[in-house]
Amino acid sequence: MKKMILIEGMSCHHCIGRVERALNEIDGVTVESISVDEKSAVITLHKEIDENVIRDTIDDAGYDVIEIREI
């Protein structure tokens, strides 16, 4: 299952790295792409993961999740 995460606060490639590292720490998540311009990340879930885990992980990295939607 693929999901798009809209993220507020990313402004540079350093931000992309922080978000990517944080998401890759979640077991069962593969990061497909992250865009500063679109303020989004696309991930593939290989198992069921509570959206709050994704939100908390990104929050802990210093960014705000605006929305998570299935694509």
PDB file of N, CA, C and O in Angstrom:
ATOM      1  N   MET A   1       0.839  -1.167   0.000  1.00  0.00           N
ATOM      2  CA  MET A   1       0.000   0.000   0.000  1.00  0.00           C
ATOM      3  C   MET A   1       0.893   1.242   0.000  1.00  0.00           C
ATOM      4  O   MET A   1       1.848   1.331   0.771  1.00  0.00           O
ATOM      5  N   LYS A   2       0.571   2.193  -0.870  1.00  0.00           N
ATOM      6  CA  LYS A   2       1.329   3.445  -0.916  1.00  0.00           C
ATOM      7  C   LYS A   2       0.536   4.553  -0.246  1.00  0.00           C
ATOM      8  O   LYS A   2      -0.691   4.617  -0.325  1.00  0.00           O
ATOM      9  N   LYS A   3       1.287   5.421   0.415  1.00  0.00           N
ATOM     10  CA  LYS A   3       0.671   6.591   1.061  1.00  0.00           C
ATOM     11  C   LYS A   3       1.485   7.827   0.733  1.00  0.00           C
ATOM     12  O   LYS A   3       2.708   7.773   0.595  1.00  0.00           O
ATOM     13  N   MET A   4       0.781   8.938   0.611  1.00  0.00           N
ATOM     14  CA  MET A   4       1.426  10.230   0.466  1.00  0.00           C
ATOM     15  C   MET A   4       1.244  10.978   1.781  1.00  0.00           C
ATOM     16  O   MET A   4       0.146  11.038   2.334  1.00  0.00           O
ATOM     17  N   ILE A   5       2.336  11.541   2.266  1.00  0.00           N
ATOM     18  CA  ILE A   5       2.315  12.302   3.512  1.00  0.00           C
ATOM     19  C   ILE A   5       2.624  13.749   3.165  1.00  0.00           C
ATOM     20  O   ILE A   5       3.678  14.043   2.599  1.00  0.00           O
ATOM     21  N   LEU A   6       1.719  14.649   3.498  1.00  0.00           N
ATOM     22  CA  LEU A   6       1.976  16.077   3.315  1.00  0.00           C
ATOM     23  C   LEU A   6       2.638  16.581   4.586  1.00  0.00           C
ATOM     24  O   LEU A   6       2.113  16.412   5.686  1.00  0.00           O
ATOM     25  N   ILE A   7       3.809  17.209   4.419  1.00  0.00           N
ATOM     26  CA  ILE A   7       4.658  17.580   5.553  1.00  0.00           C
ATOM     27  C   ILE A   7       4.974  19.066   5.501  1.00  0.00           C
ATOM     28  O   ILE A   7       5.410  19.579   4.470  1.00  0.00           O
ATOM     29  N   GLU A   8       4.755  19.745   6.600  1.00  0.00           N
ATOM     30  CA  GLU A   8       5.065  21.174   6.715  1.00  0.00           C
ATOM     31  C   GLU A   8       6.409  21.330   7.414  1.00  0.00           C
ATOM     32  O   GLU A   8       6.708  20.621   8.374  1.00  0.00           O
ATOM     33  N   GLY A   9       7.216  22.270   6.918  1.00  0.00           N
ATOM     34  CA  GLY A   9       8.461  22.598   7.591  1.00  0.00           C
ATOM     35  C   GLY A   9       9.714  22.180   6.849  1.00  0.00           C
ATOM     36  O   GLY A   9      10.814  22.581   7.229  1.00  0.00           O
ATOM     37  N   MET A  10       9.574  21.374   5.787  1.00  0.00           N
ATOM     38  CA  MET A  10      10.756  20.990   5.015  1.00  0.00           C
ATOM     39  C   MET A  10      11.128  22.121   4.069  1.00  0.00           C
ATOM     40  O   MET A  10      10.271  22.668   3.375  1.00  0.00           O
ATOM     41  N   SER A  11      12.433  22.474   4.043  1.00  0.00           N
ATOM     42  CA  SER A  11      12.840  23.588   3.185  1.00  0.00           C
ATOM     43  C   SER A  11      14.125  23.335   2.402  1.00  0.00           C
ATOM     44  O   SER A  11      14.517  24.163   1.580  1.00  0.00           O
ATOM     45  N   CYS A  12      14.792  22.191   2.649  1.00  0.00           N
ATOM     46  CA  CYS A  12      16.079  21.954   1.975  1.00  0.00           C
ATOM     47  C   CYS A  12      16.366  20.458   1.898  1.00  0.00           C
ATOM     48  O   CYS A  12      15.592  19.639   2.392  1.00  0.00           O
ATOM     49  N   HIS A  13      17.486  20.117   1.274  1.00  0.00           N
ATOM     50  CA  HIS A  13      17.862  18.708   1.144  1.00  0.00           C
ATOM     51  C   HIS A  13      18.232  18.084   2.488  1.00  0.00           C
ATOM     52  O   HIS A  13      18.091  16.875   2.671  1.00  0.00           O
ATOM     53  N   HIS A  14      18.699  18.895   3.417  1.00  0.00           N
ATOM     54  CA  HIS A  14      18.968  18.401   4.768  1.00  0.00           C
ATOM     55  C   HIS A  14      17.667  17.898   5.396  1.00  0.00           C
ATOM     56  O   HIS A  14      17.644  16.867   6.068  1.00  0.00           O
ATOM     57  N   CYS A  15      16.600  18.637   5.166  1.00  0.00           N
ATOM     58  CA  CYS A  15      15.282  18.240   5.690  1.00  0.00           C
ATOM     59  C   CYS A  15      14.852  16.901   5.099  1.00  0.00           C
ATOM     60  O   CYS A  15      14.327  16.042   5.807  1.00  0.00           O
ATOM     61  N   ILE A  16      15.078  16.727   3.801  1.00  0.00           N
ATOM     62  CA  ILE A  16      14.731  15.470   3.143  1.00  0.00           C
ATOM     63  C   ILE A  16      15.468  14.316   3.836  1.00  0.00           C
ATOM     64  O   ILE A  16      14.871  13.278   4.123  1.00  0.00           O
ATOM     65  N   GLY A  17      16.742  14.498   4.099  1.00  0.00           N
ATOM     66  CA  GLY A  17      17.527  13.459   4.752  1.00  0.00           C
ATOM     67  C   GLY A  17      16.999  13.112   6.128  1.00  0.00           C
ATOM     68  O   GLY A  17      16.931  11.937   6.490  1.00  0.00           O
ATOM     69  N   ARG A  18      16.625  14.115   6.895  1.00  0.00           N
ATOM     70  CA  ARG A  18      16.090  13.860   8.247  1.00  0.00           C
ATOM     71  C   ARG A  18      14.790  13.073   8.193  1.00  0.00           C
ATOM     72  O   ARG A  18      14.597  12.115   8.941  1.00  0.00           O
ATOM     73  N   VAL A  19      13.898  13.492   7.294  1.00  0.00           N
ATOM     74  CA  VAL A  19      12.603  12.814   7.169  1.00  0.00           C
ATOM     75  C   VAL A  19      12.814  11.389   6.657  1.00  0.00           C
ATOM     76  O   VAL A  19      12.197  10.451   7.161  1.00  0.00           O
ATOM     77  N   GLU A  20      13.684  11.226   5.660  1.00  0.00           N
ATOM     78  CA  GLU A  20      13.931   9.896   5.102  1.00  0.00           C
ATOM     79  C   GLU A  20      14.511   8.955   6.157  1.00  0.00           C
ATOM     80  O   GLU A  20      14.062   7.816   6.286  1.00  0.00           O
ATOM     81  N   ARG A  21      15.504   9.423   6.909  1.00  0.00           N
ATOM     82  CA  ARG A  21      16.090   8.583   7.962  1.00  0.00           C
ATOM     83  C   ARG A  21      15.040   8.196   9.006  1.00  0.00           C
ATOM     84  O   ARG A  21      14.991   7.049   9.450  1.00  0.00           O
ATOM     85  N   ALA A  22      14.209   9.153   9.390  1.00  0.00           N
ATOM     86  CA  ALA A  22      13.183   8.875  10.396  1.00  0.00           C
ATOM     87  C   ALA A  22      12.185   7.831   9.887  1.00  0.00           C
ATOM     88  O   ALA A  22      11.855   6.885  10.602  1.00  0.00           O
ATOM     89  N   LEU A  23      11.709   8.003   8.659  1.00  0.00           N
ATOM     90  CA  LEU A  23      10.729   7.058   8.111  1.00  0.00           C
ATOM     91  C   LEU A  23      11.342   5.674   7.907  1.00  0.00           C
ATOM     92  O   LEU A  23      10.667   4.665   8.113  1.00  0.00           O
ATOM     93  N   ASN A  24      12.593   5.615   7.509  1.00  0.00           N
ATOM     94  CA  ASN A  24      13.247   4.326   7.299  1.00  0.00           C
ATOM     95  C   ASN A  24      13.451   3.553   8.589  1.00  0.00           C
ATOM     96  O   ASN A  24      13.704   2.349   8.551  1.00  0.00           O
ATOM     97  N   GLU A  25      13.346   4.217   9.725  1.00  0.00           N
ATOM     98  CA  GLU A  25      13.466   3.535  11.016  1.00  0.00           C
ATOM     99  C   GLU A  25      12.196   2.780  11.391  1.00  0.00           C
ATOM    100  O   GLU A  25      12.213   1.953  12.303  1.00  0.00           O
ATOM    101  N   ILE A  26      11.098   3.058  10.694  1.00  0.00           N
ATOM    102  CA  ILE A  26       9.841   2.355  10.968  1.00  0.00           C
ATOM    103  C   ILE A  26       9.882   1.015  10.237  1.00  0.00           C
ATOM    104  O   ILE A  26      10.014   0.978   9.014  1.00  0.00           O
ATOM    105  N   ASP A  27       9.770  -0.072  10.974  1.00  0.00           N
ATOM    106  CA  ASP A  27       9.760  -1.405  10.380  1.00  0.00           C
ATOM    107  C   ASP A  27       8.552  -1.547   9.453  1.00  0.00           C
ATOM    108  O   ASP A  27       7.413  -1.315   9.858  1.00  0.00           O
ATOM    109  N   GLY A  28       8.820  -1.932   8.205  1.00  0.00           N
ATOM    110  CA  GLY A  28       7.731  -2.125   7.250  1.00  0.00           C
ATOM    111  C   GLY A  28       7.487  -0.948   6.331  1.00  0.00           C
ATOM    112  O   GLY A  28       6.548  -0.972   5.535  1.00  0.00           O
ATOM    113  N   VAL A  29       8.325   0.096   6.425  1.00  0.00           N
ATOM    114  CA  VAL A  29       8.168   1.285   5.579  1.00  0.00           C
ATOM    115  C   VAL A  29       9.351   1.396   4.629  1.00  0.00           C
ATOM    116  O   VAL A  29      10.505   1.245   5.030  1.00  0.00           O
ATOM    117  N   THR A  30       9.043   1.665   3.356  1.00  0.00           N
ATOM    118  CA  THR A  30      10.057   1.993   2.364  1.00  0.00           C
ATOM    119  C   THR A  30       9.734   3.372   1.821  1.00  0.00           C
ATOM    120  O   THR A  30       8.610   3.620   1.386  1.00  0.00           O
ATOM    121  N   VAL A  31      10.706   4.270   1.841  1.00  0.00           N
ATOM    122  CA  VAL A  31      10.516   5.617   1.304  1.00  0.00           C
ATOM    123  C   VAL A  31      10.706   5.553  -0.211  1.00  0.00           C
ATOM    124  O   VAL A  31      11.751   5.117  -0.692  1.00  0.00           O
ATOM    125  N   GLU A  32       9.700   5.986  -0.952  1.00  0.00           N
ATOM    126  CA  GLU A  32       9.771   6.007  -2.415  1.00  0.00           C
ATOM    127  C   GLU A  32      10.329   7.338  -2.909  1.00  0.00           C
ATOM    128  O   GLU A  32      11.192   7.369  -3.786  1.00  0.00           O
ATOM    129  N   SER A  33       9.834   8.434  -2.345  1.00  0.00           N
ATOM    130  CA  SER A  33      10.305   9.764  -2.755  1.00  0.00           C
ATOM    131  C   SER A  33       9.925  10.788  -1.697  1.00  0.00           C
ATOM    132  O   SER A  33       8.975  10.609  -0.935  1.00  0.00           O
ATOM    133  N   ILE A  34      10.707  11.875  -1.677  1.00  0.00           N
ATOM    134  CA  ILE A  34      10.408  13.017  -0.812  1.00  0.00           C
ATOM    135  C   ILE A  34      10.670  14.267  -1.631  1.00  0.00           C
ATOM    136  O   ILE A  34      11.694  14.374  -2.306  1.00  0.00           O
ATOM    137  N   SER A  35       9.736  15.217  -1.571  1.00  0.00           N
ATOM    138  CA  SER A  35       9.864  16.445  -2.349  1.00  0.00           C
ATOM    139  C   SER A  35       9.698  17.665  -1.450  1.00  0.00           C
ATOM    140  O   SER A  35       8.686  17.817  -0.767  1.00  0.00           O
ATOM    141  N   VAL A  36      10.705  18.527  -1.462  1.00  0.00           N
ATOM    142  CA  VAL A  36      10.608  19.788  -0.727  1.00  0.00           C
ATOM    143  C   VAL A  36       9.599  20.695  -1.425  1.00  0.00           C
ATOM    144  O   VAL A  36       8.798  21.359  -0.767  1.00  0.00           O
ATOM    145  N   ASP A  37       9.638  20.724  -2.759  1.00  0.00           N
ATOM    146  CA  ASP A  37       8.740  21.592  -3.519  1.00  0.00           C
ATOM    147  C   ASP A  37       7.273  21.249  -3.281  1.00  0.00           C
ATOM    148  O   ASP A  37       6.433  22.138  -3.135  1.00  0.00           O
ATOM    149  N   GLU A  38       6.973  19.952  -3.244  1.00  0.00           N
ATOM    150  CA  GLU A  38       5.593  19.520  -3.033  1.00  0.00           C
ATOM    151  C   GLU A  38       5.263  19.310  -1.565  1.00  0.00           C
ATOM    152  O   GLU A  38       4.121  19.012  -1.213  1.00  0.00           O
ATOM    153  N   LYS A  39       6.275  19.466  -0.701  1.00  0.00           N
ATOM    154  CA  LYS A  39       6.111  19.270   0.745  1.00  0.00           C
ATOM    155  C   LYS A  39       5.453  17.926   1.033  1.00  0.00           C
ATOM    156  O   LYS A  39       4.468  17.840   1.766  1.00  0.00           O
ATOM    157  N   SER A  40       6.028  16.870   0.432  1.00  0.00           N
ATOM    158  CA  SER A  40       5.404  15.558   0.578  1.00  0.00           C
ATOM    159  C   SER A  40       6.441  14.443   0.561  1.00  0.00           C
ATOM    160  O   SER A  40       7.579  14.611   0.123  1.00  0.00           O
ATOM    161  N   ALA A  41       5.992  13.305   1.057  1.00  0.00           N
ATOM    162  CA  ALA A  41       6.762  12.063   0.983  1.00  0.00           C
ATOM    163  C   ALA A  41       5.811  10.975   0.515  1.00  0.00           C
ATOM    164  O   ALA A  41       4.642  10.948   0.898  1.00  0.00           O
ATOM    165  N   VAL A  42       6.325  10.079  -0.319  1.00  0.00           N
ATOM    166  CA  VAL A  42       5.562   8.910  -0.748  1.00  0.00           C
ATOM    167  C   VAL A  42       6.263   7.693  -0.161  1.00  0.00           C
ATOM    168  O   VAL A  42       7.467   7.503  -0.333  1.00  0.00           O
ATOM    169  N   ILE A  43       5.480   6.873   0.538  1.00  0.00           N
ATOM    170  CA  ILE A  43       6.035   5.681   1.174  1.00  0.00           C
ATOM    171  C   ILE A  43       5.221   4.456   0.766  1.00  0.00           C
ATOM    172  O   ILE A  43       4.053   4.559   0.389  1.00  0.00           O
ATOM    173  N   THR A  44       5.866   3.300   0.852  1.00  0.00           N
ATOM    174  CA  THR A  44       5.178   2.024   0.678  1.00  0.00           C
ATOM    175  C   THR A  44       5.165   1.337   2.030  1.00  0.00           C
ATOM    176  O   THR A  44       6.189   1.247   2.707  1.00  0.00           O
ATOM    177  N   LEU A  45       3.991   0.852   2.415  1.00  0.00           N
ATOM    178  CA  LEU A  45       3.847   0.097   3.659  1.00  0.00           C
ATOM    179  C   LEU A  45       3.813  -1.380   3.307  1.00  0.00           C
ATOM    180  O   LEU A  45       3.012  -1.810   2.477  1.00  0.00           O
ATOM    181  N   HIS A  46       4.683  -2.153   3.938  1.00  0.00           N
ATOM    182  CA  HIS A  46       4.742  -3.582   3.687  1.00  0.00           C
ATOM    183  C   HIS A  46       3.928  -4.374   4.705  1.00  0.00           C
ATOM    184  O   HIS A  46       3.821  -5.596   4.612  1.00  0.00           O
ATOM    185  N   LYS A  47       3.362  -3.673   5.667  1.00  0.00           N
ATOM    186  CA  LYS A  47       2.467  -4.265   6.652  1.00  0.00           C
ATOM    187  C   LYS A  47       1.605  -3.141   7.222  1.00  0.00           C
ATOM    188  O   LYS A  47       1.853  -1.967   6.948  1.00  0.00           O
ATOM    189  N   GLU A  48       0.610  -3.492   8.002  1.00  0.00           N
ATOM    190  CA  GLU A  48      -0.282  -2.488   8.595  1.00  0.00           C
ATOM    191  C   GLU A  48       0.479  -1.680   9.647  1.00  0.00           C
ATOM    192  O   GLU A  48       1.066  -2.241  10.571  1.00  0.00           O
ATOM    193  N   ILE A  49       0.459  -0.357   9.492  1.00  0.00           N
ATOM    194  CA  ILE A  49       1.132   0.535  10.436  1.00  0.00           C
ATOM    195  C   ILE A  49       0.162   1.647  10.807  1.00  0.00           C
ATOM    196  O   ILE A  49      -0.416   2.296   9.936  1.00  0.00           O
ATOM    197  N   ASP A  50      -0.009   1.857  12.090  1.00  0.00           N
ATOM    198  CA  ASP A  50      -0.894   2.911  12.577  1.00  0.00           C
ATOM    199  C   ASP A  50      -0.378   4.262  12.101  1.00  0.00           C
ATOM    200  O   ASP A  50       0.816   4.542  12.207  1.00  0.00           O
ATOM    201  N   GLU A  51      -1.267   5.100  11.579  1.00  0.00           N
ATOM    202  CA  GLU A  51      -0.855   6.419  11.091  1.00  0.00           C
ATOM    203  C   GLU A  51      -0.243   7.275  12.182  1.00  0.00           C
ATOM    204  O   GLU A  51       0.577   8.148  11.896  1.00  0.00           O
ATOM    205  N   ASN A  52      -0.625   7.043  13.421  1.00  0.00           N
ATOM    206  CA  ASN A  52      -0.043   7.815  14.526  1.00  0.00           C
ATOM    207  C   ASN A  52       1.450   7.537  14.677  1.00  0.00           C
ATOM    208  O   ASN A  52       2.199   8.415  15.104  1.00  0.00           O
ATOM    209  N   VAL A  53       1.893   6.329  14.333  1.00  0.00           N
ATOM    210  CA  VAL A  53       3.314   6.006  14.377  1.00  0.00           C
ATOM    211  C   VAL A  53       4.056   6.862  13.348  1.00  0.00           C
ATOM    212  O   VAL A  53       5.123   7.405  13.631  1.00  0.00           O
ATOM    213  N   ILE A  54       3.478   6.971  12.162  1.00  0.00           N
ATOM    214  CA  ILE A  54       4.081   7.792  11.104  1.00  0.00           C
ATOM    215  C   ILE A  54       4.104   9.256  11.530  1.00  0.00           C
ATOM    216  O   ILE A  54       5.132   9.923  11.408  1.00  0.00           O
ATOM    217  N   ARG A  55       2.991   9.753  12.022  1.00  0.00           N
ATOM    218  CA  ARG A  55       2.905  11.151  12.478  1.00  0.00           C
ATOM    219  C   ARG A  55       3.926  11.438  13.579  1.00  0.00           C
ATOM    220  O   ARG A  55       4.652  12.430  13.516  1.00  0.00           O
ATOM    221  N   ASP A  56       3.977  10.570  14.581  1.00  0.00           N
ATOM    222  CA  ASP A  56       4.894  10.778  15.709  1.00  0.00           C
ATOM    223  C   ASP A  56       6.353  10.751  15.261  1.00  0.00           C
ATOM    224  O   ASP A  56       7.176  11.517  15.763  1.00  0.00           O
ATOM    225  N   THR A  57       6.667   9.877  14.324  1.00  0.00           N
ATOM    226  CA  THR A  57       8.041   9.766  13.821  1.00  0.00           C
ATOM    227  C   THR A  57       8.467  11.050  13.125  1.00  0.00           C
ATOM    228  O   THR A  57       9.573  11.545  13.344  1.00  0.00           O
ATOM    229  N   ILE A  58       7.592  11.583  12.292  1.00  0.00           N
ATOM    230  CA  ILE A  58       7.908  12.827  11.582  1.00  0.00           C
ATOM    231  C   ILE A  58       7.931  14.006  12.549  1.00  0.00           C
ATOM    232  O   ILE A  58       8.779  14.890  12.433  1.00  0.00           O
ATOM    233  N   ASP A  59       7.003  14.020  13.501  1.00  0.00           N
ATOM    234  CA  ASP A  59       7.010  15.069  14.530  1.00  0.00           C
ATOM    235  C   ASP A  59       8.319  15.048  15.312  1.00  0.00           C
ATOM    236  O   ASP A  59       8.905  16.097  15.579  1.00  0.00           O
ATOM    237  N   ASP A  60       8.773  13.856  15.676  1.00  0.00           N
ATOM    238  CA  ASP A  60      10.028  13.721  16.432  1.00  0.00           C
ATOM    239  C   ASP A  60      11.228  14.200  15.620  1.00  0.00           C
ATOM    240  O   ASP A  60      12.232  14.630  16.189  1.00  0.00           O
ATOM    241  N   ALA A  61      11.129  14.127  14.290  1.00  0.00           N
ATOM    242  CA  ALA A  61      12.210  14.608  13.413  1.00  0.00           C
ATOM    243  C   ALA A  61      12.176  16.127  13.267  1.00  0.00           C
ATOM    244  O   ALA A  61      13.104  16.722  12.719  1.00  0.00           O
ATOM    245  N   GLY A  62      11.090  16.763  13.764  1.00  0.00           N
ATOM    246  CA  GLY A  62      11.007  18.221  13.750  1.00  0.00           C
ATOM    247  C   GLY A  62      10.090  18.814  12.707  1.00  0.00           C
ATOM    248  O   GLY A  62      10.176  20.005  12.408  1.00  0.00           O
ATOM    249  N   TYR A  63       9.205  17.995  12.143  1.00  0.00           N
ATOM    250  CA  TYR A  63       8.314  18.474  11.083  1.00  0.00           C
ATOM    251  C   TYR A  63       6.870  18.142  11.439  1.00  0.00           C
ATOM    252  O   TYR A  63       6.610  17.322  12.319  1.00  0.00           O
ATOM    253  N   ASP A  64       5.937  18.783  10.749  1.00  0.00           N
ATOM    254  CA  ASP A  64       4.512  18.605  11.035  1.00  0.00           C
ATOM    255  C   ASP A  64       3.817  17.879   9.885  1.00  0.00           C
ATOM    256  O   ASP A  64       3.962  18.251   8.721  1.00  0.00           O
ATOM    257  N   VAL A  65       3.070  16.850  10.226  1.00  0.00           N
ATOM    258  CA  VAL A  65       2.283  16.129   9.233  1.00  0.00           C
ATOM    259  C   VAL A  65       0.943  16.861   9.077  1.00  0.00           C
ATOM    260  O   VAL A  65       0.209  17.060  10.045  1.00  0.00           O
ATOM    261  N   ILE A  66       0.651  17.249   7.847  1.00  0.00           N
ATOM    262  CA  ILE A  66      -0.607  17.924   7.545  1.00  0.00           C
ATOM    263  C   ILE A  66      -1.687  16.901   7.215  1.00  0.00           C
ATOM    264  O   ILE A  66      -2.833  17.027   7.648  1.00  0.00           O
ATOM    265  N   GLU A  67      -1.302  15.878   6.438  1.00  0.00           N
ATOM    266  CA  GLU A  67      -2.272  14.885   5.999  1.00  0.00           C
ATOM    267  C   GLU A  67      -1.526  13.625   5.553  1.00  0.00           C
ATOM    268  O   GLU A  67      -0.405  13.687   5.049  1.00  0.00           O
ATOM    269  N   ILE A  68      -2.183  12.487   5.755  1.00  0.00           N
ATOM    270  CA  ILE A  68      -1.696  11.213   5.220  1.00  0.00           C
ATOM    271  C   ILE A  68      -2.834  10.640   4.404  1.00  0.00           C
ATOM    272  O   ILE A  68      -3.951  10.487   4.899  1.00  0.00           O
ATOM    273  N   ARG A  69      -2.543  10.315   3.121  1.00  0.00           N
ATOM    274  CA  ARG A  69      -3.600   9.746   2.288  1.00  0.00           C
ATOM    275  C   ARG A  69      -3.063   8.584   1.461  1.00  0.00           C
ATOM    276  O   ARG A  69      -1.896   8.545   1.071  1.00  0.00           O
ATOM    277  N   GLU A  70      -3.965   7.642   1.212  1.00  0.00           N
ATOM    278  CA  GLU A  70      -3.605   6.483   0.396  1.00  0.00           C
ATOM    279  C   GLU A  70      -3.586   6.890  -1.074  1.00  0.00           C
ATOM    280  O   GLU A  70      -4.445   7.645  -1.529  1.00  0.00           O
ATOM    281  N   ILE A  71      -2.605   6.385  -1.807  1.00  0.00           N
ATOM    282  CA  ILE A  71      -2.545   6.679  -3.246  1.00  0.00           C
ATOM    283  C   ILE A  71      -2.471   5.382  -4.036  1.00  0.00           C
ATOM    284  O   ILE A  71      -2.414   5.410  -5.266  1.00  0.00           O
TER     285      ILE A  71
END
